[in-house]
Amino acid sequence: MKIGFVALSIALLVAGCGSEQGAPVVEPASDLSIELPPAHVDGGVSVERALMQRRSVREFSEGFLEMQAAAQLLWAAQGITVYWGGRTAPSAGALYPLAVYIIVSRVDGLDGGVYRYVPEAHRLSLVRHGDLSDELAEAALGQESVRNAAAVLVLTAEYGRTTAKYGERGIRYVHMEAGHAAQNVYLQATALELGCVVVGAFDDEAVSRFLGVSSDETPLYVIPVGLPAATT
């Protein structure tokens, strides 16, 4: 398994190197913290190839994701890439208002449930146990891609982190940042021969209740991911 620079950056952060840019330190949502496999930083698919092959996939097989694939997708969305806390997606003022949750239905080595990704430690923090795909699908207006995915990533944002510095224009910056992170997920999924689709049609309040987040945290993207269904 390739550890490389990402693992070194994480080790430095855990040892106490803070961010000069003010990246948030996220406290785990529960006492249960799960270590993820280190992210690979040298893959077999070029950026150009991933861009060429990227498509939205809404139909998934019943197969399981490997833990490594889940870890790679989370890292692609918001992983730490440098000792001071810089991440895979750019952020206005390096304020990093985004959070990533993974709702697990079929991931080898993970029980079903809702987990929050902790970038600083490349770990998961358990939020809720159980097979919750039907509940999330209903919050996403009954979309079958959400119901049938092996896992679903949800990106949320704390606007106040950015608007405190940039005022109302910070809202635009947050939306741009969410787009950066979602495209990272798309390209990483493509490189892993997985399918995903970004979903913006959902009940904001229902998704917030599902995640158990405060009113300061707003869901922006729901991203089902899994093995593409076989085509004939």
Secondary structure, 3 states (H helix, E strand, C coil): CCCHHHHHHHHHHHCCCCCCCCCCCCCCCCCCEEECCCCCCCCCCCHHHHHHHCCECCCECCCCECHHHHHHHHHHHHCECCCCCCECCCCHHHCCCEEEEEEECCECCECCEEEEEECCCCEEEEEEECCCHHHHHHHCCCCHHHHHCCEEEEEEECHHHHHHHHCCHHHHHHHHHHHHHHHHHHHHHHHCCCEECCECCCCHHHHHHHHCCCCCCEEEEEEEEECECCCC
